[in-house]
Amino acid sequence: MKTLKLLISILLLPFSALSQNHEISGTTSLGAGTSIYLWKTVGRTLNPVDTCKVTNGNFTFSGKYAEGLYAIGVAQNNMLIFSMDHTELKTILQVQGPKWDVNTAFKEGERNKDWLEYMKKEADYIKQKRELMVKSKKDNDTSAARKLMELENSFLTYQNSKIAKDAKSFTYQVISWKQEPSEDKAHYWDNIDFNDTRILHTTVLNDRIQNFMRKFSKGKESGFIDCIGLLSEKSSVNHDVYEYVLNEMLTGFYESGMENITLYLMDNFINDESCGDENFSNVIKKNAESISRLAIGNVPPNINGTTSEGKAFDLKKTCGQNKYVVLMFWSSWCTHCKDEAPKVKQAYESSKDKGVLFIGYSVDTDQNSWKMALTDRAFAFPNLCGGKGWESLGAKDYRVTKTPCFFILDKNMRIVAKPKSTAEIETFLKINSK
């Protein structure tokens, strides 16, 4: 399953006036001409900012950059997160091995020395906290509860020691945002300044929103709606932050399968004239339109391509030739897909003479793996491969974040069901394809 991703990678926020000249340089054992990339974070998304080449074991970025958390490395799966802080305009790195996140040290740049130390301590703190919480709740271990309190107090003291160094520094401001929020719902957001748009270039809001909803909704629709109302009111002081929050909630609720809450958000906060910045308003409304197209009763995007047998494929045309089309997104590496494969094959065999056609769409990146899985699972129905993983066009259009994922379409290519399992497919077809 991929982590939740926002559709704001094209978001252009008004940061140019807040940029300052920074120099980020370093040494590496990578060969001459190797490309080093610089990305700026937008929540959990990385936006490309700059690139340079390795020369004689050295690399240098120099330019005007806004404050925020950035990533530097050779690829998005091999990079290091660091802080671009206006109180420290020069940073020197030593990349001492192939993995940037574990083999990099800061030779110059006290803020990032502290940031690297903090991230390691935070990871260790989270691990210990989870272990103690399990012991405290599951085993009713009173000593674990005491140790948990001691751990939390110790980490809070550590955070405060960093923040006290320079309250105006962006690096220490992020640590302040990361401190444990209030247990009181009304004061949960008290240490967040929603007018500070630098927070969009961290994962603080992403993490906080998920925790807020989980903690105070109690899993009820009314609880989620109350949380949405409170958070919307808090964040509405700044258009950019407000719409980022709306988009994060919209994507999160939809990808969690909570379509009623998703529709509530769209009806009450997005499909109106209240959006602020035009650039982002367009992004969030496109996100909402994408979600709306995937609602039952609506027509989703068409899929064109070439099947594993080399035949041209058009989903709309195929739907018109069948009573129902069961569209299955899957992958060769998904163990759940492999477990479901015999059931999928059985459902296809029992319904193919009743005007029902199954279509497979793999999110594999490797064609050989896809074709080997097709042979192994003996799928006799048409299959296509997106070829780009989760970034495959079909997967993006249908907002697929896990496999297997199913849609049932009628002759007009309208979505008539979104079954969560093969058993639900069989139930639908038993009732509707007599």
N, C-alpha and C positions, 0 to 999 in steps of 0.2 A: 504494500500500500504506500502510495507516496504521501508525503506530508502535504498538509493543506497549502495551496498556492493561490495568491491574490492575482487579480487581473489588472494590477496597477503598474506593471513593469514599464508602461509608456507614460506614466504620470509625470508631468513636468511641473514641479513646484517652484515657486519664486525664490530660489536660493542664490541666484547669481550675485545679488547685492551683499550677501552675507559671506561670500567666498574670500579667502585669503591665500597668499602665496605659501605653498608648502613644498618641501622637498622630502621625498621618501626614497632612500637608496639602500643598497645592500650588496653582500657578496654571496656567491653561489658556485657550486661545482658544475652547474649546467653548462653545456657547450655554447660557444659563440653563436649568436644568431637566434638562440631560443627566445621565444616570446614570453614575456611576463605580463600579466593582466592586472588591472585595477578595476574593482567593481564597487559601487555604492549600494548599501543595503536599503531596501524599502520593505520593511517587515522582514519576511523570510525570502524575499525575492532579491536577486542580485542584478543590478543594472550596470552594463559596461560603461566605464568612464574614460579609461586611458590604456595604452599599451606601450611597451618598450622592448628593446632587444638586449640580450646579454652580450657584453663586450669585455673580453679579458677577465671573465669571472665576476663582473660587476653589472649592476643595473641601477637606473635612476629615473624616478618620476619627478617632474617639476612643473608646477602650474598652480592655478587658482582652484581650490577645492573648498566646498562648504563643509561645515562640521557634520559629523555623523559616524556611524560604524561602517568601515570599508572592508573589503576583502582583497588580498593580494596573493597571487599564485600562478600556476601554469594551467589550471582548469578549475571548474566549479566544484569538482570532487577532490581537488588537491590544492587547498588554499588556506590562508590564515586570516581570521577576523582581527582587525586592529582599530584603534580610535584615531580619527582625524580631529585634532583638538587645536583650536586657535591659540591656546596658551602655550603651545609647543609646536613650532613651525618646522622643525627638522627631526627626522626619524631615520635611524640607521639599523638595518637588520643584518643578522648573520644566519643564512640558511645552511644548516650543517648536515643535511641529509635529504632524502627524496620526499619525505612527507612534511609539508609546510606547517601543518598544525602542531606537530610534535617535535620537529627538528629545527625550529626557528627561535632565535634569541634576539633581544634588542640590545645592540651595542650602545646606542644613544637614543634617548627618548624616555624620560622618567615616567611620563603618563602611561606609555604602553608597557613599560616594565611592570608597573602596578596593575595594568589591565590584564596582562598575561598571568600574573600571580593570582589576581582576583578570580579569573575564570577557572583556574585549576582548583582553587579553594572552594568556589561555588559548586563545582561538579562533585567534589568530595563531600561537601556539606549535604547536597541533595541525596547522594547515595546513602550516607549515614542516617539521614532523616527518614528516608523510606524504610530502611531496615528497622529502625526503632519504632516507627509507627506501626509496622506489621506486628512486632513483638508486643507492643502496648495494647493493640486492639484485639489481635487474634489470640494471643496467649495470655491476655489480661495480666501482663507483667508490669507491676508497679515500679520496679527499678528502671525499666525501659522508659516509662513515662517521665521519671525524674531525669534520666539521662537526656531525653529528648528536650526537655525544658532547658537544661544546662547547655546543650548543643546550640539551641536557638539563641539563647542569650549571648553565648560566646561568639557566634557568627555575627550577630547584630553589633556587638562591640567592635569586631573587626571591620565591618562595613563603615561604622561611624568614624573609626580611626582613619580610613581612607578619605571619606567625605570631608573630614576636618582639615585635610591638607590644603584644599582650595575649592570652596563651595561654588566658585564661578567657572571652574573647569568642566567641560563637557564630559570628560571621562568619569569624573567623580559624581557628576549629575546622573549619569546612567546608573551608577551603583546606588545612588539615592532612590531612583525609580524602582530598582530591583528589590528594595527592602520589603519585608513582609507587610502586606496591607492590613488594615483594620479588620477585625472580626465582625464589626458592625457594618451592615449593608449600607447605611446612610453615609458612612465615613470611609468606605472602601477605597475611594478614589482621591482622598484628601491629599496624598503626597504626589499627585500628578497635576502638572500645569498644562491644561489642554490647549493653551495658547502657544506653547513651545513646540513648534513643528519639527524640531530636531528629534523628537521622540518617534517620528515616523521612520527614522533611519536606525531603528533598533527593533528588537523583537518584543519589547516591553508590552506594548498594547496587545499584540497577538496573544501572549501568555496570560496577561491580566484578564482579557475578555473571556477566554475559555474558563479560567478559574472562577471568575465572577459568576458566570452562567451556571457552572456546575455546583458552586457553593450555595447560591441563594435562590435558584429556581426550584429546588427540591424535585426536579424532574417533571414538573407539571407545566402545561401550556400557560396557565395563568401566571406561574412563576417566571417563565421566560419572558412573557409580555411585560411584566412589571420591571424586570431587569433591563429589557430593551428601552423602556420609557425612561428609566433613571439614567442609564448610560447615554442615551441620545440627548437628554437635557444637559448633562454635564459637559459633553463634548461639543455641543452646538455653539460654544463661544468662539470657535475657529472653524471656518468652512472646510479647510483642507483636512484637519484632524477629524471633523465630524463625518465627512464623506468617506474617509479612510475607515473609520469605525463602522459605518453602515456597510461598507463593502466587505469588511472582515466578518461581520455578523451574517451578512447575506450568504457569503460563500460557505462559512462554517455550518450554518443551519442546513443549507441545501445538501452539502456533502455528508452531513450526519443523518440524512434521510428524513429531516423534519420539515416536510413541505408545507404544512399548515402555517408554521411560524415563518417560513420563507415568504409565503404569499402575504402574510400579515405585514411583514417588513416592506414588501414591494408596494402594497396598497396604501400604507400609512406613512411611509417615509421616503420612498424613492420615486414612485410614479406620480409625482406632483411637481409643482413649480418651485419647491423650496431649496433646490440644489444651488450651491454657491459658485465656485470656480468652474468656468465653462469646460475647460479641458477635462477635469476629473469628472464633472457631471456626465459628460459623454461616455467616459469609461464605465462608470458605475451603472448607467442606464443600459449600456450594451451588455453588461454582466447580467442585469435583471432580465433583459430581453432574451438572452441566451437561456437562462433558467426557465423563463416562461414558455419558450418553445418546446421544452422537454416535459411539460405538464401533460397529464392524461387528457386526451381530446384535441391536442395540438399536433401540428405537423413539424417534425424535427428536420434538421438539415439533411440534404441528400448525401449519399455516399457513392462515389464513382471509383473505379479501380480495375485491377486485373486479378482474377482468381488464381488459385494455385495451379489450375489447369491451363492458364494462359488465355482465358476468355475475358472479354470486356464485361464489366459489371456496372449496372445502374440500379440503385436501390429503389428509386421511385418507380421505374419501369417494372422491376421485379415484383413490387407490391401490387401493382395493377394486374399482374398475371396470377395472383394467388389470393385466397380468402384471407389468410393471415401469414405474416412473416415474423418468425422469431429471430431477433437479432441478438447474437451473443458476443460480447467482448471477452476475450480470454488471452492467456499467454502460456508458453511452453514451460516457464519456470514456476508457475503458480501451482502449489500442491493442492489447493482446494479445487482448481480447475481440473487437475488430473483425477481427483477423487470423484468429481461430478461427471466426468466424461462418459462413463458407461450409462449413467442415467440420461444424459443428454442424447446419446445415441439411441437409447431405447425410446425416449419421447419422440424423437424424429421418426423412427421406424414405424411407430404406432399411429402417427398422424400424417405421414407424407401422402397418403391416398385420400385425404380429406380436405385437400386444398390448402395444406399448411407446408411452408418451406422454412427450413432453418438456414441461417446465414451466420458464418463465423467471421469475426474480425479480430485478428491477433494484434496485440500491442508489442510484439517481439521486435527487437532491433536486428537480430541475426536470422537471416533467411533459412540457413541450414537447420537451426534449432527448431524453427517454426515447421519446416517440412518434415523433419524427423518426428515431431510431436503429432503432426497430422497422420502420418503413417502408423505410428504407435497407437493412436486412439481410433483409427479407422473411421474418421469422419467422412461420410459419403456426400455431405451437402456442400454447397459452395463456400469457399473460405478465401479471405483476403488477409494481407498483412500490412499494417500501417508502416512498419519499418523504422519508426522513430520513438518507440517506447510510449510513454505517457504524452509525448509531444506529437504523436501521430495525429493527423488531421481529424480522423473519425473519433478518436478518443477525446480530443479537445472539444469537438463539436457536441459530443454527447456527454461531456463533463465526467468522463470515466476516471475514477480515482482508485478503484480496486477491481479485481477480477475474481470469479466471473461476474459479469453484469449483463442483465437481460432487458430487452424491450420487445413488446409484441405490437406489431403494426398491422392496420387493416388495409384493404384494397386502395384506399386513398392516402396511405402512408400516415394516417393519424395514429398516435399512440393510444392503444386501448388497454394496456396493462404494463406494469413495471415489476414483474415477479422477482422475488428475492432468492428463489431457489428453483430447481427442476421440478420439485413437487408442486409448486405454485403454477408452473407452466402447464403441467399435466392436468391440474384441476381446471384451469381456464379453458384449455382445449377440450376437455371432456364435456364441459358445459356448452361451449360455443362452436364446436366444429363437428356437430353430428351430421 
